[in-house]
Amino acid sequence: MTKAQVAQAITTTVTLDTPIVRGETEITELTLRKPSSGELRGVNLADVLQMQTDALMTLIPRLSNPSLTAPEVRQMDPADLVQCGGEIAGFLVSKRVRGETA
């Protein structure tokens, strides 16, 4: 497996405090995956690391499975938004900073 494939395989699951209702479906958890550099386009990385709402609302639809729409993200419980933001910010920190080894 190439390094790019390994990076794409990194995911985390977030259990939502307040489920998102989509028609008759209730979304109770999201899988977020580590973004590629291209998926970070148009977003200030400092804003992501500071968990700025606008930056998170841009990235969550790009990185979530099931993929949320922008209106669904705008209606998220703030606690869920913060939880997703923490996970996304964690993806941007190097292994060395996290204390992991290759």
N, C-alpha and C positions, 0 to 999 in steps of 0.2 A: 504494500500500500504506500502510495506517495505521501509526502508531507501535506500536500493540498487535500488529499482524500482524508487524512487523519484530522486536519483542521475542520473539514466539513462534517465529520462524524461526531464532533463534540456537541453534546446537547445537555439540557437540564430540564426537569419537569417542575412546573410551578402549579401548586394546588391553589385555586382561587378561593378567597374568603366569600366572595359574592359571585355565583355563577353568572355567565353571560347567556342570555336567552336568545336563540336564533330560530325563529319559527317555533317548531315543537321540540327542538333540540336544546338541551341545556349543556353548556360547556363548563365543566367543573375544573378542568386543568388544561394547561398549555405546555407544549414542548417548545422550548426556545433553543435555537441552534446558534453556534458561534458564527458571526457574520464574516463574509469575505470582504476584502477591501472595497470592492465595487458596491457592495450593499451599504457601505457607510457614506456613499456619495451624498453631498448636499447636507451633511450633518457635521457640526462642529464636535470633534472628539472630546474636547474639554467639557462641552455641554452634556455629552453622554456620561462622562465620568462623574459629573456633578449631578446627574440624574435630573436634568432640566426636562420639564414636562413636554415641550414641543419636540425635543430630540427623541424622547422615548416614544411619543405618539407617531413619529415618522418610522422608527425602527421596528416596533412591535409587529406591525402588519407584515413586514419583510421577513421576520425571523420566526414567527409563531406557526405552530401546527396544532390545531387547525388554524389556518391563516385568518386573522381577524381583519375586519374592515376598519377604516379610519373612524366611522361613527361608533363602532363597537368599542374601540379603544378610548374614544372621548367619553364614553359612558361607564368606563370601568370604575370599580371601587378604588379610591385613592390608595388604599393599603395594597391592593393587587398591583396597581401601577408601580408603586415603590418596590414591591417584591420583584417584579419583572425587571425593573431598572437596575436593581442590585445585581441580578444575574447577568444582565447584558454588560454592565460595567465590569463585572468579574471576567468576562470573556476577553476584555481588552488589556488586562494586566498580564505581564510576561510571567512565564513559569518561574523565573528566578525570583521575581517579586513575591509570587505566591508560595515560594519555598519548595517548589516541585523540581524534580530532576528529569532529564530527558529519558 
